[in-house]
Amino acid sequence: MVTSILQRNNVSVLGNGSQTLIFAHGFGTDQTAWRHQVAAFTDNYRVILFDHVGAGKSDFAAYSPHRYSSLYSYAEDLLDLCAELKLKDSVLIGHSVSGMVSLLAALVEPQYFRKLIFIGASPRYLNDVDYIGGFEQADLDQLYAAMATNYYAWASGFAPLAMGNPDKPELAIEYANSLSAIRPDIAQAVARVIFQSDHREELPRLKIPVDILQSNNDIAVPLEVGQYMAQKIANSTLTNIPTTGHLPHISAPETVTRAIASCLAQI
């Protein structure tokens, strides 16, 4: 059973510090997105990396659209991983969708987590009454249609918008390649699960400390989303980091590493 879970999520364990850091990637990337942070933290921390099922070098045979029809299934996978590695009081750094995945996991088994650090996370991407999520349903329907029509063309167009930093076109190419490595049917199904999710009601239930790191000009997560989460999560801090785009850990790695280190220093 241990082997199957570690293989299913392509788990890597690095470093041997007393404090464990779990890095959880967002949509369209895999654990390699954290390479800059891994290099910075493995000397002093035990670092755990994994790929969500359907991404990176995970076991694609474990994926089914029925099983992964909500973020709860990804949270269950995360809890499986924590149980098998016998983790306790870990710090989880979750990018994008992994923010809510870790929140859902922490609500079920809080003993695994000492602190959560969100980077570009959002409880809901759709605008609502008195809530700015960043998208109207028509926007998302267009996105799904573009993905279905020509997935690879969509990836090439979406990547620079999400990455931002037009002065570094190589980063957009890297993200486009990462998106293109995902099976199109899986990418489309996962995108719908993420963008149609709504986990606002879970935010006030979380008692574990959360540090919310918010980038600027993030196409997926407006600044208002970070402010909303900070208001709803009792034990939380919001830091607007001087970065742009939805993947600042890739586009401005040193800045994000410093921000994470600052969060860790407060434990």
C-alpha positions in Angstrom: 0.0 0.0 0.0 2.8 2.4 0.8 4.5 1.8 -2.5 1.3 2.3 -4.4 0.6 5.7 -2.8 4.1 6.9 -3.3 4.1 5.8 -6.9 0.6 7.1 -7.5 1.6 10.6 -6.6 5.3 10.3 -7.6 6.3 11.3 -4.1 9.9 12.7 -3.5 11.4 13.1 0.0 14.5 15.3 0.2 16.6 16.9 2.9 16.5 15.8 6.6 15.6 18.7 8.8 13.4 18.3 11.8 10.6 20.5 10.2 8.7 19.0 7.2 7.7 21.2 4.3 5.1 19.8 1.8 5.1 21.6 -1.6 1.8 21.2 -3.5 1.7 22.3 -7.2 -1.1 24.1 -9.1 -3.0 23.4 -12.3 -0.8 22.9 -15.4 2.4 22.2 -13.5 3.9 19.4 -11.4 6.4 19.2 -8.6 9.3 20.5 -10.8 7.6 24.0 -10.5 9.1 24.2 -7.0 12.7 23.5 -8.0 13.9 26.9 -7.0 12.4 26.7 -3.5 13.6 23.1 -3.1 17.1 24.2 -3.7 16.7 26.9 -1.0 15.1 24.8 1.7 16.5 21.2 1.6 19.6 22.1 3.6 17.5 22.9 6.7 14.1 21.2 6.1 12.7 17.8 5.2 11.0 18.6 1.8 8.2 16.5 0.4 7.1 16.9 -3.2 4.4 15.1 -5.2 2.3 15.2 -8.4 -1.4 15.3 -8.2 -3.0 12.4 -10.1 -3.1 13.4 -13.8 -0.1 15.6 -13.6 3.7 15.1 -14.0 4.9 11.6 -13.4 1.8 10.5 -11.4 0.1 7.2 -12.1 -2.3 8.2 -14.9 -4.0 4.9 -14.6 -5.3 6.1 -11.2 -7.1 9.0 -12.8 -10.8 8.9 -13.6 -13.1 11.9 -14.1 -15.6 10.3 -11.7 -13.1 9.8 -8.9 -11.6 13.3 -9.3 -14.9 15.2 -9.8 -14.2 17.5 -6.9 -11.3 18.9 -4.9 -12.2 16.5 -2.0 -10.6 13.6 -3.9 -7.3 15.5 -4.2 -7.5 16.3 -0.5 -8.0 12.5 0.2 -4.8 11.8 -1.8 -2.9 14.3 0.3 -4.1 12.8 3.5 -3.1 9.3 2.2 0.4 10.7 1.6 0.6 12.3 5.1 -0.6 9.0 6.7 1.9 6.8 4.8 4.8 9.1 5.6 3.6 9.4 9.2 3.7 13.2 9.1 2.8 15.6 11.9 2.8 19.3 12.2 4.0 19.8 8.6 4.0 23.2 6.8 2.2 22.9 3.5 2.9 25.4 0.8 0.1 25.2 -1.8 0.0 27.0 -5.1 -3.3 27.8 -6.8 -5.8 24.9 -6.5 -3.6 23.2 -3.9 -4.5 26.0 -1.5 -8.0 24.8 -1.2 -6.9 21.1 -1.5 -4.8 21.6 1.6 -7.5 23.5 3.4 -10.0 20.7 2.9 -7.4 18.1 4.0 -6.6 20.2 7.2 -10.3 20.3 8.1 -10.4 16.5 8.2 -7.0 15.7 9.7 -5.6 18.9 11.3 -2.8 17.1 13.2 -0.9 16.7 9.9 -0.4 20.4 9.5 1.1 23.2 11.6 0.6 25.9 9.1 -0.6 26.4 5.5 0.9 28.9 3.1 -1.2 29.8 0.1 0.3 31.2 -3.1 -2.3 32.4 -5.6 -5.1 30.4 -4.0 -8.8 31.0 -4.4 -12.0 29.6 -2.8 -14.1 30.5 -5.8 -13.2 31.8 -9.3 -16.6 32.9 -10.3 -17.9 36.3 -9.4 -21.0 36.3 -7.1 -23.1 38.8 -5.2 -20.7 40.8 -3.0 -17.8 38.6 -4.2 -15.1 39.2 -6.8 -13.7 36.0 -8.0 -12.4 37.3 -11.3 -14.5 35.4 -13.9 -18.1 35.4 -15.2 -19.5 32.1 -16.3 -19.4 33.2 -19.9 -15.6 33.7 -19.6 -15.2 30.2 -18.3 -17.4 28.7 -21.0 -15.2 30.4 -23.6 -12.2 28.9 -21.9 -13.6 25.4 -21.9 -14.6 25.7 -25.5 -11.1 26.9 -26.5 -9.6 23.9 -24.6 -11.9 21.5 -26.4 -11.4 23.0 -29.9 -7.6 22.9 -29.9 -6.0 22.2 -26.6 -2.5 22.9 -27.6 -3.3 26.2 -29.2 -5.2 27.1 -26.0 -2.2 26.2 -23.9 0.1 28.4 -26.0 -2.3 31.3 -25.6 -3.2 30.9 -22.0 0.4 30.4 -20.7 1.6 33.9 -21.3 -1.5 35.4 -19.7 -1.2 33.3 -16.6 2.6 33.7 -16.3 2.6 37.4 -16.9 6.1 38.8 -17.1 6.1 39.4 -20.9 9.7 40.5 -20.6 10.6 36.9 -19.9 8.9 35.0 -22.7 10.9 31.8 -21.9 8.7 31.4 -18.8 5.5 31.4 -20.8 7.0 28.8 -23.1 7.9 26.7 -20.1 4.4 26.8 -18.7 2.9 26.1 -22.2 5.1 23.0 -22.4 4.0 22.0 -18.9 0.3 22.4 -19.9 0.8 20.5 -23.1 2.3 17.6 -21.3 -1.1 16.9 -19.6 -3.6 14.7 -21.5 -6.1 17.1 -23.0 -9.1 15.2 -21.6 -7.7 15.3 -18.1 -6.8 19.0 -18.4 -10.3 19.9 -19.5 -12.0 17.9 -16.7 -9.6 19.3 -14.0 -10.1 22.8 -15.3 -13.9 22.5 -14.9 -13.5 21.0 -11.4 -11.3 23.9 -10.3 -13.0 26.8 -11.9 -16.5 25.7 -10.9 -15.5 25.0 -7.3 -16.8 27.0 -4.4 -15.2 26.5 -1.0 -16.0 29.8 0.6 -18.1 28.2 3.4 -15.1 26.1 4.5 -12.8 29.1 5.1 -14.2 30.1 8.6 -13.9 26.5 9.8 -10.2 26.4 9.5 -8.3 26.8 12.8 -4.8 26.2 11.6 -2.7 29.3 10.9 -2.6 30.4 7.2 -0.3 32.8 5.5 -1.8 34.1 2.3 0.8 35.3 -0.3 -0.8 37.3 -3.1 0.8 38.3 -6.4 -0.1 41.3 -8.5 -1.8 41.2 -11.9 -2.8 37.6 -11.4 -5.3 36.7 -14.2 -6.8 33.9 -12.1 -6.9 35.5 -8.6 -7.6 39.2 -8.2 -6.3 41.0 -5.1 -9.8 41.0 -3.7 -9.7 37.2 -3.3 -6.8 37.4 -0.9 -8.5 40.1 1.1 -11.7 38.0 1.2 -9.8 34.9 2.5 -8.0 37.0 5.1 -11.3 38.2 6.4 -12.9 34.8 6.5 -10.0 32.7 8.0 -9.6 33.7 11.6 -5.9 32.8 12.0 -4.5 34.3 8.8 -2.2 36.9 7.5 -2.2 38.4 4.0 1.0 39.5 2.3 1.0 41.2 -1.0 4.3 40.1 -2.4 6.1 42.3 -5.1 5.6 39.8 -7.9 3.3 39.6 -11.0 1.4 36.8 -12.5 -0.2 33.5 -11.3 3.1 31.6 -11.0 5.4 33.8 -9.0 7.4 30.9 -7.6 8.6 30.4 -11.1 8.8 34.0 -12.4 10.2 35.5 -9.2 11.6 32.6 -7.3 13.9 34.5 -4.9 11.1 36.8 -3.9 8.7 33.9 -3.2 11.4 32.0 -1.3 12.1 35.0 0.9 8.3 35.3 1.6 8.0 31.6 2.5 11.1 31.9 4.7 9.5 34.8 6.5 6.4 32.7 7.1 8.5 29.9 8.5 10.4 32.2 10.8 7.2 33.1 12.6 6.5 29.5 13.6 
